[in-house]
Amino acid sequence: MYRAVELTLPPVAANVRFMELADPPIGHILYLRHKESSVRRSYTHAAIILPGRRCIHCSYYFGGKVVVSELDELLKTYDVAGIER
């Protein structure tokens, strides 16, 4: 998929703190946890970072289809998995 949309993955440290980055690494998979989830998993959703603090993901909370969302808008519904706020 990355090749199809002409993205090259940069080397990324596993412990990147996305909340502190102005521009998260393009192509990185961001694992998220729904703020109201009672599921025991550490994450409940995943999104791929796009340029301009946007991401592509699919969720029934966003109409059950693949959508491109602003990262800040997505973070109103989800927390970054593993990062305490």
C-alpha positions as CSV (number, residue, x, y, z in Angstrom):
1,M,0.0,0.0,0.0
2,Y,2.8,2.4,0.8
3,R,4.3,2.0,-2.6
4,A,1.0,2.6,-4.3
5,V,0.6,6.0,-2.7
6,E,4.4,6.7,-3.1
7,L,5.2,6.9,0.6
8,T,8.6,5.9,2.0
9,L,8.7,4.9,5.6
10,P,11.3,6.8,7.7
11,P,13.2,5.1,10.5
12,V,11.1,5.7,13.7
13,A,11.9,5.0,17.3
14,A,9.2,2.8,19.0
15,N,8.7,5.3,21.8
16,V,8.0,8.4,19.8
17,R,5.7,10.7,21.8
18,F,3.2,11.8,19.2
19,M,1.5,14.3,21.5
20,E,4.7,16.4,21.5
21,L,5.4,16.3,17.7
22,A,4.3,19.1,15.4
23,D,4.6,16.7,12.5
24,P,4.3,13.0,13.3
25,P,6.3,10.8,10.9
26,I,4.5,10.2,7.6
27,G,3.6,6.5,7.1
28,H,3.8,5.6,10.7
29,I,1.0,3.5,12.2
30,L,-0.5,5.2,15.1
31,Y,-2.2,2.9,17.6
32,L,-5.2,4.4,19.4
33,R,-7.5,3.5,22.3
34,H,-11.1,4.8,22.2
35,K,-11.6,7.0,25.2
36,E,-14.8,5.2,26.3
37,S,-13.7,1.6,25.5
38,S,-14.1,-1.1,28.1
39,V,-12.0,-3.5,26.0
40,R,-8.9,-4.8,27.8
41,R,-6.6,-4.5,24.8
42,S,-4.0,-1.7,24.9
43,Y,-5.4,-0.3,21.6
44,T,-8.7,-0.4,19.8
45,H,-7.9,1.4,16.6
46,A,-5.1,2.1,14.2
47,A,-4.4,4.9,11.7
48,I,-1.7,5.7,9.2
49,I,-0.1,9.2,9.5
50,L,-0.3,11.3,6.3
51,P,1.2,14.7,5.6
52,G,-0.3,17.7,7.2
53,R,-1.2,16.1,10.6
54,R,-3.8,14.0,8.8
55,C,-4.4,10.2,9.0
56,I,-6.2,7.5,7.1
57,H,-8.3,5.0,9.1
58,C,-11.5,3.1,9.2
59,S,-14.0,3.1,12.1
60,Y,-17.7,2.7,12.7
61,Y,-17.4,5.9,14.8
62,F,-16.6,7.7,11.5
63,G,-19.3,6.1,9.4
64,G,-17.8,2.6,8.9
65,K,-15.7,3.5,5.9
66,V,-12.1,4.5,5.1
67,V,-11.7,8.2,5.9
68,V,-9.0,10.8,6.1
69,S,-9.2,12.8,9.3
70,E,-7.3,15.6,10.9
71,L,-5.2,14.1,13.6
72,D,-6.4,16.6,16.2
73,E,-10.0,15.7,15.4
74,L,-9.3,12.0,15.7
75,L,-7.7,12.6,19.1
76,K,-11.0,14.0,20.4
77,T,-12.4,10.4,20.2
78,Y,-9.2,8.4,20.8
79,D,-6.1,8.5,23.0
80,V,-2.7,7.5,21.7
81,A,-2.2,3.9,23.1
82,G,0.3,3.7,25.8
83,I,0.6,7.4,26.5
84,E,-1.0,8.8,29.6
85,R,-2.6,12.2,29.4
